[in-house]
């Protein structure tokens, strides 16, 4: 497995080893020891699967409390996936990382706890799979506005995406009360999330 680090420590792109021949292919999508060595050590408690059509944008979602780390991948189609650091006090507050995930490239994206997460379906459709480090708590979930100009996310989009009512009505990050946002907690030097 090749691990690609990003400009925000702890946000990772995984490129699994793919073994293929005329019959098809095989790859590991999760292996506890190997992923723990990459800094992805929390226990996963829930797997989710979502299907969306082209032009659907889901996000930018987070839960606080009950923050969720997410290991995401696309089983069919293609998406542009985004993680936004919304941790109060973080040196990377308001910065984002984007990654193209597809059934073809077989990449995975690790979105740590304390980040807002969203994706835009750029292919004809997408089957999107992800593992979570905490259960879904709808009473603590909220959205950051997908087109918040202060964030400046460069969505590969022409026109208006298809959004849920909650995502359409989401507030920009600057208008979300600070007590709703997670807090940055520095870890030991060299650990994910440490400057």
C-alpha positions as CSV (number, residue, x, y, z in Angstrom):
1,X,0.0,0.0,0.0
2,X,1.3,3.4,-0.9
3,X,0.4,6.2,1.5
4,X,0.2,9.8,0.2
5,X,0.5,12.5,2.8
6,X,-1.2,15.8,2.3
7,X,-0.7,19.4,3.3
8,X,-2.8,18.8,6.4
9,X,-1.2,16.2,8.7
10,X,-3.4,13.2,9.3
11,X,-5.4,13.6,6.1
12,X,-4.1,10.7,3.9
13,X,-4.7,9.1,0.5
14,X,-4.1,5.4,0.4
15,X,-3.3,3.6,-2.9
16,X,-3.7,-0.1,-2.2
17,X,-1.7,-2.8,-4.0
18,X,-3.9,-4.3,-6.7
19,X,-3.3,-7.8,-7.9
20,X,-5.0,-8.4,-11.2
21,X,-5.0,-10.8,-14.2
22,X,-7.5,-11.8,-16.9
23,X,-9.9,-13.0,-14.2
24,X,-10.2,-9.6,-12.5
25,X,-8.4,-8.1,-9.4
26,X,-8.0,-8.4,-5.7
27,X,-7.0,-5.8,-3.1
28,X,-7.2,-5.3,0.7
29,X,-9.6,-2.5,1.6
30,X,-8.8,-2.7,5.3
31,X,-6.1,-4.5,7.3
32,X,-5.8,-3.4,11.0
33,X,-2.1,-3.7,11.5
34,X,-1.1,-2.1,8.2
35,X,-3.5,0.8,8.6
36,X,-2.5,1.4,12.2
37,X,1.1,1.8,11.0
38,X,-0.2,4.6,8.8
39,X,-1.9,6.3,11.8
40,X,-5.4,5.0,11.2
41,X,-5.8,3.1,14.4
42,X,-9.2,3.9,15.8
43,X,-11.8,1.1,15.9
44,X,-14.4,1.3,13.2
45,X,-17.9,0.8,14.4
46,X,-20.1,1.4,11.3
47,X,-19.9,0.9,7.6
48,X,-22.0,2.9,5.2
49,X,-22.9,2.6,1.5
50,X,-24.4,5.5,-0.5
51,X,-25.5,5.6,-4.1
52,X,-25.8,9.0,-5.9
53,X,-26.3,10.2,-9.5
54,X,-24.0,12.6,-11.4
55,X,-24.0,16.1,-10.1
56,X,-25.1,15.1,-6.5
57,X,-23.1,16.9,-3.9
58,X,-23.3,15.5,-0.3
59,X,-21.7,17.6,2.4
60,X,-19.9,19.2,4.0
61,X,-21.0,17.1,7.0
62,X,-19.7,16.6,10.5
63,X,-20.8,15.5,13.9
64,X,-19.8,17.2,17.2
65,X,-19.8,15.7,19.7
66,X,-19.4,12.1,18.5
67,X,-16.9,13.0,15.8
68,X,-16.4,10.5,13.1
69,X,-13.2,9.6,11.3
70,X,-14.0,8.2,7.9
71,X,-12.1,5.9,5.6
72,X,-13.8,6.4,2.2
73,X,-13.7,4.8,-1.2
74,X,-15.7,4.5,-4.4
75,X,-16.8,1.1,-5.6
76,X,-18.4,2.3,-8.8
77,X,-18.1,5.6,-10.6
78,X,-16.1,8.6,-9.6
79,X,-16.3,11.4,-7.0
80,X,-14.3,14.5,-6.0
81,X,-13.9,14.0,-2.2
82,X,-13.1,16.9,0.2
83,X,-12.0,17.1,3.8
84,X,-12.1,20.6,5.6
85,X,-10.3,21.2,8.9
86,X,-12.9,22.9,11.1
87,X,-11.1,22.3,14.4
88,X,-11.0,25.5,16.5
89,X,-7.4,26.4,17.2
90,X,-6.0,24.2,14.4
91,X,-3.1,25.7,12.4
92,X,-5.0,24.5,9.3
93,X,-8.4,25.8,10.3
94,X,-10.5,26.4,7.2
95,X,-8.1,24.6,4.8
96,X,-9.3,21.8,2.6
97,X,-7.8,18.8,0.8
98,X,-9.5,17.3,-2.3
99,X,-9.0,13.9,-3.9
100,X,-10.4,12.2,-6.9
101,X,-11.7,8.7,-6.0
102,X,-12.9,6.2,-8.5
103,X,-13.6,2.6,-9.1
104,X,-10.7,2.7,-11.6
105,X,-8.0,4.3,-9.4
106,X,-9.2,2.3,-6.3
107,X,-7.8,5.0,-3.9
108,X,-9.0,5.5,-0.4
109,X,-9.2,8.8,1.5
110,X,-8.8,9.1,5.3
111,X,-10.8,12.0,6.8
112,X,-9.8,12.3,10.5
113,X,-12.2,13.3,13.3
114,X,-12.8,17.0,13.5
115,X,-13.1,17.5,9.7
116,X,-16.1,18.4,7.6
117,X,-16.5,15.9,4.8
118,X,-18.3,16.0,1.4
119,X,-18.1,14.7,-2.1
120,X,-19.4,15.6,-5.6
121,X,-20.3,12.8,-8.0
122,X,-18.3,13.5,-11.2
123,X,-19.0,10.3,-13.0
124,X,-22.3,9.0,-14.4
125,X,-23.1,7.8,-10.9
126,X,-21.2,6.5,-7.8
127,X,-21.4,3.8,-5.2
128,X,-19.6,5.3,-2.2
129,X,-18.5,3.2,0.7
130,X,-17.0,4.3,4.0
131,X,-16.0,3.1,7.5
132,X,-16.7,5.3,10.5
133,X,-15.1,5.6,13.9
134,X,-18.3,6.5,15.7
135,X,-22.0,5.8,15.2
136,X,-24.3,8.1,13.3
137,X,-25.8,10.6,15.8
138,X,-28.3,12.7,13.8
139,X,-28.9,15.1,16.7
140,X,-25.2,16.2,16.5
141,X,-24.8,16.3,12.7
142,X,-24.7,19.6,10.8
143,X,-23.3,20.9,7.6
144,X,-20.9,23.6,6.5
145,X,-22.0,25.4,3.3
146,X,-20.5,23.6,0.3
147,X,-19.8,26.8,-1.6
148,X,-18.5,28.9,1.3
149,X,-16.4,31.5,-0.5
150,X,-14.0,31.8,2.5
151,X,-13.1,28.1,2.1
152,X,-12.7,28.4,-1.7
153,X,-13.1,24.8,-2.5
154,X,-12.4,24.2,-6.2
155,X,-15.3,21.8,-7.0
156,X,-15.0,20.4,-10.5
157,X,-18.5,21.5,-11.3
158,X,-20.3,23.4,-14.1
159,X,-23.7,24.5,-13.0
160,X,-25.5,23.9,-9.7
161,X,-25.2,20.6,-7.9
162,X,-28.1,18.5,-6.6
163,X,-28.3,19.1,-2.8
164,X,-30.3,17.9,0.1
165,X,-32.4,20.7,1.8
166,X,-30.1,20.6,4.8
167,X,-27.0,21.1,2.7
168,X,-28.7,23.8,0.7
169,X,-29.5,25.7,3.9
170,X,-26.1,25.2,5.6
171,X,-24.2,28.1,7.0
172,X,-20.7,29.3,6.0
173,X,-18.1,28.2,8.5
174,X,-17.7,31.8,9.9
175,X,-21.4,31.9,10.8
176,X,-21.4,28.6,12.8
177,X,-21.3,29.1,16.5
178,X,-17.8,28.2,17.9
179,X,-19.3,25.9,20.5
180,X,-20.6,23.7,17.7
181,X,-17.2,23.1,16.3
182,X,-14.7,20.5,17.4
183,X,-11.5,21.7,19.2
184,X,-8.0,21.0,17.9
185,X,-6.0,18.9,20.4
186,X,-2.3,18.7,19.6
187,X,-0.8,15.2,19.9
188,X,2.7,14.1,20.4
189,X,5.3,15.4,17.9
190,X,5.3,13.3,14.7
191,X,1.7,12.0,15.3
192,X,-1.0,12.7,12.7
193,X,-2.5,16.2,13.3
194,X,0.7,17.7,14.8
195,X,2.4,20.6,13.1
